[in-house]
Amino acid sequence: MTGVQRHILDTALRHFADTGEQSISVSDLSRTAKIARGTIYNNFDDVTNLFPMVTEQVCRRFEDEARELISTVENPRVALSVLLGLFLRYAHELPEHGRFLIRFAPYIGRLRDIWSNLPYEVLRRAVEEGQLPLAKDQAVYYLQLLAGSTYGFMTLVVEGQKSWRESTEALSLMVLAACGVPQQDAKNDAREALEILTASSEAV
């Protein structure tokens, strides 16, 4: 992807996140991105494809980083907390991504897939290994609890009401306690996840 194409997609992302719309006109895109209409047409044949392209870009960035972060984490409860915290860290470091997810993730299929992919894999492993005291048929309900809670906490971070670190620890503690993990174990898991997320953030 060229620098111009990335700039156009980033501009479209901000527009979608700010307005809640799933389309943008060439005129608006040209004005906001401060580039000529011809440049847009030279790089994208159809601007109606920008929303799915941005959606895929947001998903892939999150999924790639998430998979790398938890690749060496043995405890699936910690891995799950890392995934939740990464959403919150995104809300701080990439607020456009955060707002985009908050607006569209509940009802756009590809964005919902974020949860049915890696987080569900980790959750299922935690249940199978006895790390989370949930029945297998409860996993899908718990996953929805995780998603809804995470987007709610992301809103606090995006709006500047809470820091992503404080929110990560609080969210991890609450969702682990909600399914019966002992409080001290939940605290240890949350702190370990936060250390992993902080270290990866400072390494960038």
C-alpha positions as CSV (number, residue, x, y, z in Angstrom):
1,M,0.0,0.0,0.0
2,T,1.3,3.4,-1.0
3,G,1.6,6.4,1.4
4,V,-1.2,8.1,-0.5
5,Q,-3.5,5.1,-0.2
6,R,-2.8,4.9,3.5
7,H,-3.6,8.6,3.9
8,I,-6.9,8.2,2.1
9,L,-7.9,5.2,4.2
10,D,-6.9,6.9,7.4
11,T,-9.0,9.9,6.4
12,A,-11.9,7.7,5.7
13,L,-11.5,5.9,9.0
14,R,-11.7,9.2,10.9
15,H,-14.8,10.2,9.0
16,F,-16.5,6.9,9.7
17,A,-15.5,7.0,13.4
18,D,-16.6,10.6,13.8
19,T,-19.9,10.6,11.9
20,G,-21.1,7.0,12.3
21,E,-21.7,6.9,8.5
22,Q,-20.5,4.0,6.4
23,S,-19.9,6.1,3.3
24,I,-18.0,9.2,2.3
25,S,-18.3,11.2,-0.9
26,V,-15.3,11.9,-3.1
27,S,-15.8,15.6,-2.5
28,D,-15.7,15.2,1.3
29,L,-12.8,12.9,1.1
30,S,-10.9,15.3,-1.2
31,R,-11.5,18.2,1.1
32,T,-10.7,16.4,4.4
33,A,-7.6,14.6,3.1
34,K,-6.5,17.8,1.2
35,I,-5.8,15.9,-2.0
36,A,-7.2,16.3,-5.5
37,R,-10.3,14.3,-6.6
38,G,-8.2,12.8,-9.4
39,T,-5.7,11.5,-6.9
40,I,-8.5,9.6,-5.2
41,Y,-9.7,8.1,-8.4
42,N,-6.2,7.1,-9.4
43,N,-5.8,5.1,-6.2
44,F,-9.3,3.7,-5.6
45,D,-11.7,2.8,-8.4
46,D,-14.8,2.9,-6.1
47,V,-15.0,4.9,-2.8
48,T,-17.9,2.7,-1.8
49,N,-15.3,0.0,-1.0
50,L,-13.6,2.2,1.5
51,F,-15.7,1.2,4.5
52,P,-15.1,-2.6,4.1
53,M,-11.4,-1.8,3.4
54,V,-11.1,0.2,6.6
55,T,-13.0,-2.5,8.5
56,E,-10.6,-5.1,7.3
57,Q,-7.6,-2.9,8.1
58,V,-8.8,-2.3,11.7
59,C,-9.5,-6.0,12.3
60,R,-6.2,-7.2,10.8
61,R,-4.1,-4.7,12.8
62,F,-5.8,-5.8,16.1
63,E,-5.7,-9.5,15.3
64,D,-2.1,-9.5,14.2
65,E,-0.9,-7.7,17.3
66,A,-3.2,-9.7,19.6
67,R,-1.9,-13.0,18.3
68,E,1.7,-11.9,18.7
69,L,1.1,-10.7,22.2
70,I,-0.4,-13.9,23.6
71,S,1.8,-16.3,21.6
72,T,4.0,-16.9,24.7
73,V,1.3,-16.6,27.4
74,E,0.6,-20.0,28.9
75,N,-2.2,-19.0,31.3
76,P,-5.4,-18.6,29.1
77,R,-7.0,-16.3,31.7
78,V,-4.0,-13.9,31.4
79,A,-4.2,-14.2,27.6
80,L,-7.9,-13.3,27.7
81,S,-7.1,-10.3,29.9
82,V,-4.4,-9.2,27.5
83,L,-6.9,-9.3,24.6
84,L,-9.4,-7.2,26.6
85,G,-6.7,-4.7,27.6
86,L,-5.4,-4.4,24.0
87,F,-8.9,-3.1,23.0
88,L,-8.6,-0.5,25.7
89,R,-5.0,0.4,24.8
90,Y,-6.2,0.9,21.2
91,A,-8.8,3.3,22.5
92,H,-6.0,5.4,24.0
93,E,-3.2,5.1,21.4
94,L,-5.5,4.9,18.3
95,P,-8.6,6.8,19.3
96,E,-10.0,6.7,15.7
97,H,-9.8,2.9,15.8
98,G,-11.4,2.9,19.2
99,R,-14.3,5.1,18.1
100,F,-14.7,3.1,15.0
101,L,-15.0,-0.2,17.0
102,I,-17.4,1.3,19.5
103,R,-19.7,2.6,16.7
104,F,-19.7,-0.4,14.4
105,A,-18.5,-3.5,16.1
106,P,-21.9,-4.6,17.6
107,Y,-23.5,-5.0,14.1
108,I,-20.9,-5.2,11.4
109,G,-20.1,-8.9,10.6
110,R,-16.4,-8.6,10.1
111,L,-16.0,-6.6,13.3
112,R,-18.0,-9.1,15.3
113,D,-15.6,-11.8,13.9
114,I,-12.9,-10.3,16.1
115,W,-14.6,-11.9,19.1
116,S,-15.5,-15.2,17.5
117,N,-11.9,-15.7,16.3
118,L,-9.0,-15.3,18.8
119,P,-10.9,-14.3,22.0
120,Y,-13.2,-17.3,21.6
121,E,-10.3,-19.6,21.0
122,V,-8.6,-18.4,24.2
123,L,-11.9,-18.6,26.1
124,R,-12.6,-22.1,25.0
125,R,-9.1,-23.2,26.0
126,A,-9.6,-21.6,29.4
127,V,-12.8,-23.5,29.9
128,E,-11.4,-26.8,28.7
129,E,-8.3,-26.5,30.9
130,G,-10.5,-25.7,33.9
131,Q,-9.1,-22.2,34.3
132,L,-12.5,-20.6,34.1
133,P,-15.4,-22.3,36.0
134,L,-17.8,-22.1,33.1
135,A,-19.9,-24.8,31.4
136,K,-19.0,-25.2,27.8
137,D,-22.5,-24.1,26.8
138,Q,-22.0,-20.8,28.8
139,A,-19.0,-19.7,26.8
140,V,-20.9,-18.0,24.0
141,Y,-22.9,-16.0,26.6
142,Y,-19.7,-15.1,28.5
143,L,-18.1,-13.9,25.3
144,Q,-21.0,-11.5,24.7
145,L,-20.5,-10.2,28.3
146,L,-16.8,-9.6,27.5
147,A,-17.6,-7.8,24.3
148,G,-20.2,-5.5,25.7
149,S,-18.2,-4.7,28.8
150,T,-15.0,-4.0,26.7
151,Y,-16.8,-1.5,24.4
152,G,-18.3,0.2,27.4
153,F,-14.8,0.5,29.1
154,M,-13.4,1.7,25.7
155,T,-15.9,4.6,25.8
156,L,-14.5,5.7,29.2
157,V,-11.0,5.7,27.7
158,V,-11.9,7.5,24.5
159,E,-13.7,10.1,26.4
160,G,-10.7,10.6,28.8
161,Q,-12.6,9.6,31.9
162,K,-10.3,6.7,32.8
163,S,-6.8,5.6,31.7
164,W,-6.4,2.5,29.6
165,R,-4.2,0.9,32.3
166,E,-6.7,1.5,35.1
167,S,-9.5,0.3,32.9
168,T,-7.7,-2.8,31.9
169,E,-7.1,-3.9,35.5
170,A,-10.6,-3.1,36.5
171,L,-12.2,-4.9,33.5
172,S,-10.1,-8.0,34.0
173,L,-10.9,-8.2,37.6
174,M,-14.6,-7.8,37.0
175,V,-15.0,-10.3,34.2
176,L,-12.9,-12.9,35.9
177,A,-14.7,-12.5,39.2
178,A,-18.0,-12.7,37.3
179,C,-17.4,-16.3,36.4
180,G,-16.1,-17.3,39.8
181,V,-12.3,-16.9,39.7
182,P,-10.9,-16.2,43.2
183,Q,-10.2,-12.5,43.8
184,Q,-6.5,-12.9,44.4
185,D,-6.0,-15.1,41.3
186,A,-8.0,-12.5,39.3
187,K,-5.8,-9.7,40.6
188,N,-2.6,-11.6,39.7
189,D,-3.9,-12.3,36.2
190,A,-4.9,-8.7,35.6
191,R,-1.5,-7.4,36.8
192,E,0.4,-9.9,34.6
193,A,-1.7,-8.9,31.6
194,L,-1.1,-5.2,32.3
195,E,2.6,-5.8,32.5
196,I,2.6,-7.5,29.1
197,L,0.6,-4.7,27.5
198,T,2.7,-2.0,29.0
199,A,5.9,-3.6,27.9
200,S,4.7,-4.0,24.3
201,S,3.5,-0.5,24.2
202,E,6.8,0.9,25.4
203,A,8.7,-1.2,22.9
204,V,7.0,0.5,20.0
